[in-house]
Amino acid sequence: MFNPESLKIIQTTDIVDFIPLLQELEFGDQFSLSMLKWCGIGQRDQSISFWQVYITKLATESIGVMGLYQLIDSPANVVWMGWFGLRPHFRRQGWGTKMIHKLKEYALSFQFQELWVFTNYDNLAAISFYENYGFIQLGEAADICPGKTHELSDIILKYTL
């Protein structure tokens, strides 16, 4: 049963919190490497000037992850959403809605004015999810910000805070 008060959003660098997410979310090797670096294993990417990662939990169980990051050459008002994901068993229950609203609050609290995200051009579920929460498509990464995403065919969306 959906009870939004039972969701806890925390910052942690404890690798144990990330294990269920690493096992179930299909973000690929980039996600795994980023999470390991976030937890202090390996060297962080020097092109990132701001990085916040949040784990969402129900009781003690990690159910999702979300983050904010800013590249050193990004405009000061723009922050990127990083690794937004919810374990499959917890989807379509309202948890993603709570997470996206909280992430927008966090971005605003850090004085950012725009929240950008990229996703695969063929990930229609993600595109629809973001658009349902007010994001608008800017276009393909190849045109909007070449070299800033994993694939030039990625779609860039933005939300004005």
N, C-alpha and C positions, 0 to 999 in steps of 0.2 A: 504494500500500500504506500502511496506517495505521501510522504510527510517532509516538506522542505526543511523543517527545522532539524531533522535528523542528519542532514548533509553537513559535513564539516569540510572546510577548505583550508588547507594548511600549506605552508612552505616547509619543505624538508629536503635534506640531502642524504637521508638514510636509504641506501640502496634496497633494503627490504621492502620499503613502500612501493618501489617501482617494479618489483619482480612480476606481480600479476599483470601489470600493464605491458611489460616487455613481452610476456608470453602470449597475450591475447590481442593486442592492438597490432594491426598490420601496417605499421608505419615504415617498416624496413630497417635496414642497418643504420641509416642516418639517425633515426630516433634512438636506437639502442646506444650508439656512440655518444650522442648528445646527453642522454640521461646518465651514462657513466661519467662523463666529464662534469656534469652538474653535481654529481655525488663525490667529486674530487678524485676520480680515477682518470688520469690523463690530463692533458693541457687544454684549456678552453680556447675557443676560437677568438683570436685577437681582433677580428673585424666586428665583433659584437661589443657595443659600449654599455648596454643595459640588458639585463636578463633576469627575469623572475619566473620561477616554475612553481605551480601549485598542484597539489595532489588533492583529489576529492575523495572523501571517505564516508562510508556508512558504518557506524560503530568503528571497528578496527580494520575494516576491509577497504582496500584501495579500489575505487571503481572507475576513476577517470583522472585525466591529467590535462592541464592547460597552462599556457605560459604567455609571457609578453617578452619581446626583445626589440632592441633597436640597433641597427647597423651604424657603424661610425660615420658613414657617408649619407645617412638618411636625413631628411629634413627634421628639424627639432620637434615639430608637432606630430610626427608620424611614428607610431609604434606598430610592430607586427605581432599578430597572434601566432604563437608557436605551439605545435603539437596538441591541438585540441582533440581529445578523444575520450570516449566512454566505452568501457568493456561491453561487448555485445549483449550480455544477459541483462544489462541495466538500461538499455536503450528503449526509447518510446514510452518512458514512464514519467517524464517531466524533469529528470535530472539534468539533461543537456540544456534545457531552458534556464534552469537555475544557474548552471555553470556559466553560460554565455552572458547572462545579466551581471553576474558577479565579476566576470573578466572585464566587462565594459566599465564597471565601477572602479576597478583597480586601475585601468588605463587612465580614467579621468582623474583619479586621486594623484597620479604621477604627472598631471598637467598636460597630458597628450590630448590632441584635438581630433586625431583620426586614427582608427584602428584598421589595419590592412591585414589581409590573409590571402594565402594562395592555396589552391587545391588542384588536383588533376582535372584536366578539361573534361574527362569522361566520368568524373565522380559526381553524378547528378544528384545523389542523395545529399552530399555535402553542400553543393551549390544551392540546392533548394533550402536546406537548413539555414544557411547564412542569409539568403535572400528573405526568408520568412522573418528574420530578426533585423531587417532593415539594411543589410549590406547591399551595395550595388556593384555590378560588374564593371570593372574598368577596362578589361580586355586581357589579351594574352601577355604572359611575362616577356615574350620576345619583343613586344612593343612598349610595354609599360616600364619594365625594369629588368632588362637583360642582365643575366649573370647573378641575379639576386635570389633565384629559386633553383630547384634541382633540375627542372625541365623547362625549356623555353615554351612548351605548349601549355604549361600551367595557366590557370585562370586566376587573375588578381581581382579581389573584391575589397571594397572599403566601406567603413561605417564612420559617419561623422558623429563624434561624441557631443 
